[in-house]
């Protein structure tokens, strides 16, 4: 009888230990399930969005953008004007560091067929939107250059950059 009682106690203890280890396993599994959430929280959330409005007064609402080298940006260009595209179209063109802004703008005068992005100077362009008319929106996603410095952006529609429709991306 003593033997049976001891055996029963051992079985109860074994079941209790087994139950505890299952709970520990369950507890250990919970952090493993939480790990994807933690990883998702640290995963990149996509590009930083910068919205730039373009007006009939030939102005950008944003003339300075700061970014870190290699940062992914999405520029959303909104034409908030009412004049027709043929008279007041807008685009957003980011030029390489040291690009000749006025030379690019002058060449753009003759580049209607390519939305005022002169083919001969395309190597100076980092990113650009398409030419848009009133109440239209376009966007471009790109990585900020890896070299710190100032990078000009303009609207290359005839005379817009010369009239002041430009800004600067400052990479730190």
Protein Blocks (a to p, Z undefined) as FASTA:
>chain_A
ZZmmmmmmmmmmmmmmmmmmmmmmmmmmmmmmmmmmmmmmmpcebjadddddddfkopaf
bfbdcddehiacddddddfbfbdfklmgccdddddehiafklmmmmmmmmmmnoopafkl
mmmpmbdcddddehiacdddddddfbgcddddddfbghklmnopacddddZZ
